[in-house]
Amino acid sequence: MDNLVYKDKAINIRDSVLLKTQSIDNSESGYFKLNGKQQLQLIAYESKLINSLYKAKAGNSYIYVQQDFNEPPSLMIKKGNALPMVIYKSNPQHDYYHWGDSQLIAYKNSKGVILKGVLFYPFNYNPRQQYPMIVSIYQRQTKALHSYVNPSLLNGSAFNVTYYTSLGYFVLLPDIIYELGNLGYSASDCVIAATKTIIETGLVDKTKIGLIGHSFGGYESNFIITQTGLFAAAVAGSGVSDFTSGYLSMNREGKNSNSWRYEYQQLRMGKSLFEDYKSYQNNSPVNWVSNVTTPLLSYSGTEDKNVNPDQTMEFYLALRRLKKEHIMLLYPKEGHTMQGYENQIDLTHKISEWFGYYLKGEKKPDWFEPK
């Protein structure tokens, strides 16, 4: 067969084809050329993030971008069989700073499934001392292993890995897998297992570990702190807290019912609220709020059309009624992520001060107390 058909376009495999390649755990990436004889020829493949490849119109030369967690993006050129060369390296100021490192880690959940995660080291890591750690959660995140990120106060979803490693934290990004109809417990299982794996290394102080998530990660943060006291402080941004009210609400962005998000999309319930009411209740953080012992900082934009800010408010009111340690931040005229520079900076400072107080023993900020 000479041709492969993909999306109504024919690829003649007798011609040379460029292939983008990446290992399953995101530890390596690069490009190969499949020639007309169906032989693979290496262009570039390393334990780094390699992308944006272009081939010269004439000849056998390529340019591409290469980066690593502690290596700013560089424009590379590869000519024939010669070794790649740097054309331009960004961020020359990088070499004036200690930058820490990133490490792929492995752990098992309670069912024995081997999962991966990324552990980022503090800028001035000293193996003779223990450090606080922040666990940032979403879904699968090993793609961040080789990504170069400038530390910044301008963060729409509030969390910047390098900003926190520059402040002396370990940062853990664990991969999470889910059981249909049981996502809250699945997330708790994976995150707790990953965190305990790092505790066992002796790198971190087990009494100074924080948890943070935004959007779906905000839901996970809300739920996880109802299941464990492992974390000394937590942050949840724009997260769902009540599956019943969420299921029966309207999505202001899509202008349709939110039920599909619970049945088929990210919330992974697999059935309607009325077919499996018990599972909806079991996976709703608000139903387990009396178990919470972790101080929680939550935030939302008042104009969030993706996750209704009422979800943040409901959890806040439940925590408040039970006299749990909790602060809620509402940002007027902001949506699902912060767009205003002043609000981005404010939120970044408040989250770092929240963790600074609970994880590093820093002075209690004035804004902790109502005016």
N, C-alpha and C positions, 0 to 999 in steps of 0.2 A: 504494500500500500504506500503510495507516494505522498498522499495528503492526509493531514489530520484536520477535522472540521471542528471549530470552536466558535460558538456564537455567530454562526453563519459566515465565518471567515476561514478560508483555507490556508493552512500553513504547509508549504512544500518542504518536507524534511530532507530533501536532497540538497537544499540550500543550507547555509550556515544559520544557526539559531542561537541567540544569546539567552542564557538561562540565569535568572536570579535565584540564588540558593541560600537557604538558612536552616540551621539545625533546629530540631523540634524544641529544644530548651533555650533557644536564642543565644547560645554561647558562641556560635560562629556564624558568619555570613559572608557573602561575596557573589562572584559571577563566574560562570563557565561559558565556553562556546561549544555548541554541538555542531561539528562540521558535517559536510556532505556525506562523509563515510560513517556518520553516526558515532564519531569518537569525541569524547569530552576533552577539551583543552582548557587548562586553568588560566583565568585572567587574574582574579584576586579572590582569596578566601582565607580569612583570619579570625582570630578570637577578638573581633572588633565589630562595629556596626559599619557596614559598607553599603552605599546606595548611590542613586543618581548617576548611573553609568551612561556615558555617551561614546559612540564609536566615530572615529574619523571617517569622512566620506571615502577617502583613498588611503590605502595602506592598512596596517594592523596595529593601530594605536587607539588607546582608550583613555578617557578621563573619568574619574569618579570621586566621591566624597567618602572620607574615612574618619571615624571618631571613636573615642572610648570614654568611659566615665571620667577619667583623669587625663584625657587627651582632646584638646579642642578640635573641631572639624578642620580637616585639611583637604585641599584639592590635590588629587594625585594624578600622575600620568604613567601609563604603562605602554611601552613601545616594544612590540614584538615579544621576544623572549627575555628582554632585559628586566632587571628588577624595577619595581615601581619607584617613582621619585616624587617628592613633594614639590608642587608648583607654588602653593600658597598655604600658609598655616594661619588660621584666625586666632584671635585673642592672645596676642603676644604677652600680655600682662599675666597670663596664667602661670608662667614659670616663676613668678615672684611669690607664689602662695603654696603652702602645703594643701593638698587636695584630698587626702584620704584615698580610699580604694573601693571597688565593688567586688563582691564575691557571690558566685552561684552556690546556693545551699540546697540540701535535700532533707526532707523530713517525711514522716508517715502520719496519716490521720488514724483515727481509731479503728478503721477497717483495714489497715495495713497497706493502703494505696500510697505509693511513693510519689511525692509532689516536690516541686522546686520553688525557690524563692530567691530574692536578691537581698543581700546584706551589704549596706554601705557603711564604711568606717568613718569615724570622726577625722577632721582635718589633721589634728596633731595627736594621732593615736599613740598611746603609751601602753605597751603590753603588761606593764606592772600595775595597772589600775583598772577598776571597773567603771563603766559609763552608764548613764541613763540611755534608754532606747525608746524610739517612737515607732509603732507599727502602723503603717499606712495601708489601707485595704480597699480593694475593689473586686476584681475577678482574677484573671491571670495577668501577671505584671512582669514576668521575666524579660519581656522585651525592653525593659528599662536598664538591663545589665550594662550595656555599652553606650548608653545615651549620655552625651555631655550636656549638662544643665548649668547655666549661669545662676549663681545665687541672686535672688531678687526679692524685693518687697512687692512687686507687681505680679500678683498671682490670682487669677480669676477664681480658681477653686481652692485657693488658700494654702495649698501644700507644695513646697519646693524642696526636694530632697537635699540639694546642696546647701541651701540656706541653713537647714538644721544640722547637717554634718559640720558646717562651719561654726556652729554654736556648741559643738562638743557632744552631739548625740550620735549613737548608732541609729540607723534607720533600716527597718525591715519591710520588704514588700513581698508577702507570701502569695503564692498561687492558691486559688480556692476552686474546688469542684463541688457540684451541687447534686443533691438527690431531689428529684421532682416531687413537689409538694412538701418539701422539708428543708427549704433553703436556709432558714434562720439557724437551725441546728447544724446544717452542713457547714455554714460559714463559721460558726462558733467552733466546731470540731477542728477544722483546718487551721484557723487562726491561733487557737490555743495550742495546738500541737506544734506549729511552727515557732511560736514564741517560747515554748518550753524547750524546744531543741536548741535555741540560741542561749537560753539561760544555762543549760547544761554545759555549754562551752566555757563558762566563767567569764565571758567578755563583758557582761552587763550586770548591773545591780537589779536583782529580781523585784526589789521594792520600788523601783523607779522606772516603770515602763508605762508609756502612754499609748493610746489607741486613737486613730483618726480616720475618718472617711467622709466622702462627699457624695451626694446623690444616692446611687445604689449603695455605695460605701457608707453613706450616712445612715441608711436603714440598717446595714450590718453592724455599725457601731452601736446604734440604739439597742439592737437585739442582744449583741454579745455581752454588754454590761449587765443585762438582766440574767445572764447565765453564769457569770464568773466574777470573782473579785480580784482577778489576776492583775488588772490594770489600775495604776494609781491615779490616772486621770484620762478623760476621753473627750473627743470633739466629734460632733456629728453635724454635717452641713446638708441642709435641704433633703432630709431623709424621711422616708415613710415611717409612720409609727402605728397606724391602725389600718389593718387590711379591710375591715368592713366599710368604714367611711371612705377609704381610698378606692375600693372596688366600685362603690356606688357614686363616685364623684365624676365630674366632667373634666376632661383634659382641655385646658384653655388654649394650649398650643395647637393641638390637632383638631379641636372643636368636636370631639367625640367622647364617648364613654371611656373611662379608664379600665373597664373590665378586661379588655384584651391584653393589657400589660400584665395582669395577674394570671390570666389563663394560659397565654402563649408566649409572652415575651420575657423580659428580664426577671420578673418575680416568680416565674417557673412553678406555678401551682398546678397547672395541667388540667384543672377542672374549674367549674364555676363555684362561686361562693355557696350556692344552694346545693351543689352536689357533694361538697366536702367542707362543710361549715367548720368542723372541728379543726382541720388542718389550718384553715385561715386564722382561727383564733390562736392556735398554738404558735404560729409564726408571727403574730402581732406583738411587737415590743410592749405596747401599752398594757397588755394583759398580764405581763410579768414585771411591771414597773416596781412593785413592792419589794422585789429582790435586789434592786439597785443599791450598791454601796460605793460606786465609783463616781466622783465629781464629774459632771458633764457640762461642757460648753456647747451649746447648739446655736446655729445661725441659719438665716434664710433671707432671701430678697422678698420684699412684700409684693412684687409684681412677678414672681416666679410662675410661669405658665407650664412648666414641666412637672414639678412636684408642688402641689398646693401648700403654701406656707402654713395653712391650718394644721397640717400634719406635724410640723415642728411645734406649733402652739399647743396642740393636744398633749404631746408628750411633756412639754414644759408645765402645763397645768396639772397633769397627773403627778409629776415630780414635786411641784410646789405644794399640792394638797397633802402629800406624804412627807413634806419637810425634808426632802432630799437635797443634797448639795448640787446646785445647778444654776447656770446663768444662760439666758437666751438673748441673742443679738438679732434684731430685725433691721434690715437696711432698706429705707424707703427708695422707691423707683429703681430698685435692682431686680434682676431676673434670677435665672437658675445659677448663673455664675456672675461674680462681680465684674462690672464693666468700668465703673468710675475709678480713676487712679487713686483718689483719696480714700475711697472705700476699700480698695485692694490693699493699700498700705495699712489702713486702720485694722482690717481683719488679720493681716499677717502679723502685725504687732500684738494684737490681742491674743491670738493663738499661741505665739511664742512666749508671751508673758504668762499665759495660763499654764503651759507646760513648764516654764521656768520656775513658777511658784511650787507646783506639785512634784516636779521631778528633780529640780536642782536646788530647792530651798531658797529661791530668790525672794526678795521683798514682795509683800502682797501689794498688787497694784491698786490704786485708788478706785478704778472703775469696777472693782469687785463689789463695792458697796453702793447701794442705790443713793442717788442725790435727793 
